[in-house]
Amino acid sequence: MELINNGQAIDPEQGYTRIDHWNDATTEELANNYMNILKKIGEDPEREGLSETPVRVAKAIQFLTQGYNTDPFDIIRSAMFEEDYNEMVIVKDIDLFSMCEHHLIPFFGKAHVAYIPNRYITGISKIARVVEAYARRLQVQERLTVQIRDCIEGTLNPKGMAVVIEAHHLCMMMRGIQKQNSVTTTSAFTGIFLKQQETREEFIHIIGSNLH
């Protein structure tokens, strides 16, 4: 990890850059806003336990939304390889953490991504990085599912794409309806996964099986 201007921590990778930390000017402005929020809810931002909280939260929110600084298409393009492989490629159980744009409260769960190559494949870690890049933005689960699908579809041009996300939403668990065990599932399919029921069923079976 290499520190450069404005307190940003840069981790060079093949073909793209991931920003992990923060911008000093943005941190200062955000911290002032968070200090005002603490005052508005009746807290004393000068007391010992809260004196550093505005800065900590300012840095944390930049980390949690660092996906805005990443181009997911570049992630896939950085590791595209020609390969004569025509069967399903699945990366399942990708840990996912995001922020609901309606209440700025987290949701978290698993993403399962599959594609059937059409000349090109990508490094399997890049699929997880695409999930991360879109998840680290203010999101709704439905949009997130489609963005992951469209990114991989738009770069690899596979014969078919499948994305399923299963997530717990703290906006349902901590506030509102306060249902603790509900799971929201979203899916997005293209190509063979839409046209061939047996292919889609194979994918659903595999992501539901404990194969490891």
C-alpha positions as CSV (number, residue, x, y, z in Angstrom):
1,M,0.0,0.0,0.0
2,E,1.4,3.4,-1.1
3,L,0.3,6.7,0.4
4,I,0.0,9.6,-2.0
5,N,-1.6,13.1,-2.1
6,N,-4.6,14.0,0.1
7,G,-4.3,11.0,2.4
8,Q,-5.5,8.6,-0.3
9,A,-4.1,5.1,0.1
10,I,-3.4,3.6,-3.4
11,D,-3.0,-0.1,-4.1
12,P,-1.8,-0.5,-7.7
13,E,-3.2,-3.5,-9.5
14,Q,-3.1,-4.7,-13.0
15,G,-5.0,-2.3,-15.2
16,Y,-6.9,-0.3,-12.5
17,T,-6.4,1.4,-9.1
18,R,-8.3,0.7,-5.9
19,I,-8.6,3.6,-3.4
20,D,-8.9,2.3,0.1
21,H,-8.7,5.3,2.4
22,W,-9.7,8.9,2.3
23,N,-9.3,12.4,0.9
24,D,-8.2,15.0,3.5
25,A,-10.4,17.9,2.3
26,T,-13.4,15.6,2.0
27,T,-12.8,14.2,5.4
28,E,-12.7,17.6,7.0
29,E,-15.9,18.7,5.4
30,L,-17.7,15.5,6.2
31,A,-16.4,15.6,9.8
32,N,-17.9,19.1,10.3
33,N,-21.3,17.8,9.0
34,Y,-21.2,14.8,11.3
35,M,-20.4,17.0,14.3
36,N,-23.5,19.0,13.5
37,I,-25.5,15.8,13.3
38,L,-24.3,14.8,16.8
39,K,-25.3,18.2,18.1
40,K,-28.8,17.9,16.5
41,I,-29.6,14.6,18.1
42,G,-28.7,16.0,21.5
43,E,-25.1,14.7,22.0
44,D,-22.0,16.5,23.0
45,P,-19.4,16.0,20.2
46,E,-16.7,17.4,22.5
47,R,-17.0,14.6,25.2
48,E,-14.3,12.0,25.4
49,G,-16.1,9.2,23.6
50,L,-17.2,11.3,20.7
51,S,-14.4,13.8,20.2
52,E,-12.8,11.8,17.4
53,T,-16.1,10.3,16.1
54,P,-16.8,12.8,13.3
55,V,-13.4,12.2,11.7
56,R,-13.7,8.4,12.2
57,V,-17.1,8.4,10.6
58,A,-16.0,10.7,7.8
59,K,-13.2,8.3,6.9
60,A,-15.5,5.3,7.3
61,I,-18.2,6.6,4.9
62,Q,-15.5,7.1,2.3
63,F,-14.4,3.5,2.7
64,L,-17.9,2.2,2.5
65,T,-18.6,4.2,-0.7
66,Q,-15.2,3.7,-2.4
67,G,-16.9,2.0,-5.3
68,Y,-17.6,5.4,-6.8
69,N,-13.8,5.6,-7.4
70,T,-13.6,2.3,-9.3
71,D,-14.7,1.4,-12.8
72,P,-16.0,-2.2,-12.7
73,F,-15.6,-2.6,-16.4
74,D,-11.9,-1.9,-16.1
75,I,-11.7,-4.6,-13.5
76,I,-12.9,-7.2,-16.0
77,R,-10.9,-5.8,-18.9
78,S,-7.7,-6.1,-16.8
79,A,-7.9,-9.9,-16.9
80,M,-9.6,-11.1,-20.1
81,F,-8.3,-14.3,-21.6
82,E,-9.2,-16.2,-24.7
83,E,-10.2,-19.8,-23.8
84,D,-12.1,-22.6,-25.5
85,Y,-14.4,-23.3,-22.6
86,N,-18.1,-23.6,-23.0
87,E,-19.4,-24.7,-19.7
88,M,-20.8,-22.8,-16.7
89,V,-18.4,-20.7,-14.6
90,I,-19.8,-20.0,-11.1
91,V,-18.4,-17.9,-8.3
92,K,-20.8,-18.4,-5.3
93,D,-21.1,-17.1,-1.8
94,I,-19.3,-13.8,-2.5
95,D,-19.6,-11.8,0.7
96,L,-21.4,-8.5,0.1
97,F,-21.8,-5.4,2.2
98,S,-23.6,-2.3,1.0
99,M,-25.6,0.8,2.2
100,C,-29.3,1.2,1.5
101,E,-29.7,4.6,-0.2
102,H,-33.1,5.1,1.4
103,H,-31.9,5.2,5.0
104,L,-28.1,4.9,4.8
105,I,-28.4,1.7,6.8
106,P,-26.4,-1.4,5.8
107,F,-27.5,-4.5,4.0
108,F,-25.4,-7.6,3.7
109,G,-25.4,-11.1,2.3
110,K,-24.1,-13.2,-0.5
111,A,-23.8,-12.8,-4.3
112,H,-23.7,-15.8,-6.7
113,V,-22.5,-15.1,-10.2
114,A,-22.4,-17.4,-13.2
115,Y,-21.6,-17.1,-16.9
116,I,-21.1,-19.3,-19.9
117,P,-18.1,-18.1,-21.8
118,N,-18.2,-17.1,-25.4
119,R,-14.5,-17.1,-26.3
120,Y,-13.4,-15.0,-23.3
121,I,-13.1,-15.7,-19.6
122,T,-11.9,-13.5,-16.8
123,G,-9.9,-14.1,-13.6
124,I,-12.3,-15.4,-10.9
125,S,-11.2,-12.8,-8.4
126,K,-12.3,-10.1,-10.8
127,I,-15.9,-11.2,-10.5
128,A,-15.8,-10.7,-6.7
129,R,-14.1,-7.3,-7.3
130,V,-17.0,-6.3,-9.6
131,V,-19.5,-7.2,-6.8
132,E,-17.4,-5.2,-4.3
133,A,-17.1,-2.2,-6.6
134,Y,-20.9,-1.9,-7.1
135,A,-21.7,-2.8,-3.5
136,R,-19.5,-0.1,-2.1
137,R,-22.0,2.6,-3.3
138,L,-25.3,3.8,-2.1
139,Q,-27.6,1.1,-3.4
140,V,-30.8,-0.8,-3.7
141,Q,-30.5,-4.5,-4.0
142,E,-32.4,-4.7,-7.3
143,R,-30.1,-2.2,-9.0
144,L,-27.0,-3.9,-7.6
145,T,-28.0,-7.2,-9.1
146,V,-28.5,-5.8,-12.5
147,Q,-25.3,-3.7,-12.5
148,I,-23.2,-6.8,-11.8
149,R,-24.9,-8.7,-14.6
150,D,-24.6,-5.8,-17.1
151,C,-20.9,-5.2,-16.3
152,I,-19.8,-8.8,-16.9
153,E,-22.2,-9.1,-19.9
154,G,-20.9,-5.9,-21.4
155,T,-17.3,-6.9,-21.3
156,L,-17.1,-10.7,-21.8
157,N,-20.2,-11.0,-24.1
158,P,-20.9,-14.5,-22.7
159,K,-23.6,-16.9,-24.0
160,G,-25.5,-16.2,-20.7
161,M,-25.3,-14.5,-17.4
162,A,-26.9,-15.3,-14.0
163,V,-26.7,-13.2,-10.8
164,V,-28.5,-14.0,-7.6
165,I,-28.2,-11.9,-4.4
166,E,-29.5,-12.9,-1.0
167,A,-29.3,-10.2,1.6
168,H,-30.4,-9.1,5.1
169,H,-31.5,-5.4,5.3
170,L,-30.9,-3.7,8.6
171,C,-33.5,-1.1,7.7
172,M,-36.1,-4.0,8.1
173,M,-34.3,-5.4,11.2
174,M,-33.5,-2.4,13.2
175,R,-36.4,0.0,12.3
176,G,-39.6,-0.1,10.4
177,I,-41.2,-3.6,10.4
178,Q,-38.4,-5.0,12.6
179,K,-38.5,-8.5,11.2
180,Q,-35.2,-10.2,12.1
181,N,-35.1,-13.3,9.9
182,S,-36.3,-12.0,6.5
183,V,-34.0,-12.5,3.5
184,T,-34.4,-10.6,0.3
185,T,-33.5,-12.5,-2.9
186,T,-33.0,-10.8,-6.3
187,S,-32.0,-12.3,-9.6
188,A,-31.0,-11.3,-13.1
189,F,-30.5,-13.6,-16.1
190,T,-29.5,-13.2,-19.8
191,G,-29.0,-15.5,-22.8
192,I,-28.9,-19.2,-22.2
193,F,-30.0,-18.8,-18.5
194,L,-33.2,-17.2,-19.8
195,K,-33.8,-19.5,-22.8
196,Q,-32.9,-22.9,-21.2
197,Q,-34.8,-23.8,-18.1
198,E,-32.4,-26.8,-17.4
199,T,-29.4,-24.4,-17.4
200,R,-31.1,-22.0,-15.0
201,E,-32.1,-24.9,-12.7
202,E,-28.6,-26.3,-12.7
203,F,-27.3,-22.9,-11.5
204,I,-29.9,-22.6,-8.8
205,H,-29.2,-26.2,-7.7
206,I,-25.4,-25.5,-7.5
207,I,-25.7,-22.2,-5.5
208,G,-28.0,-24.0,-3.1
209,S,-25.7,-27.0,-2.6
210,N,-22.9,-27.3,-0.1
211,L,-20.2,-28.4,-2.4
212,H,-17.2,-27.3,-0.3
